[in-house]
């Protein structure tokens, strides 16, 4: 599955766009200006997305990559 396909599936499942998720990560204190803060681990993002949106590991890692700056 491509990175974009992961993002599309996440949006379908959660109703949240990548921009929405970046803002939520900012609000949760995991990111600043949509970029992952230093010291934030993948496990923290996985746990947040599992708890709040019931996303699995692969989809959560796509959001982690997005927050680290991956674009495609």
C-alpha positions, -999 to +999 in steps of 0.1 A: +000+000+000+013+034-009+018+062+016-010+082+000-033+051+002-026+049+039-035+086+043-067+082+022-078+052+043-071+071+075-092+100+063-120+076+053-119+058+087-115+089+110-130+117+090-097+136+096-075+149+069-037+149+073-039+186+081-065+178+108-042+152+123-012+175+123-033+200+142-045+174+167-009+163+172+000+200+180-030+202+204-018+170+222+017+184+225+033+158+202+041+183+175+047+220+169+036+236+136+027+201+123+062+187+129+071+161+155+087+175+186+121+162+196+119+132+219+084+121+208+085+084+201+066+064+176+050+044+204+034+076+218+018+084+185+006+048+180-010+047+214-027+081+209-041+071+175-052+036+187-070+051+217-086+081+200-093+066+165-088+029+167-061+030+141-037+001+138+001+000+138+006+006+100-018+035+097-004+051+129+031+048+115+020+066+084+009+095+106+042+093+125+060+096+091+038+125+081+047+143+114+084+136+107+080+154+074+073+126+048+051+140+020+047+111-004 
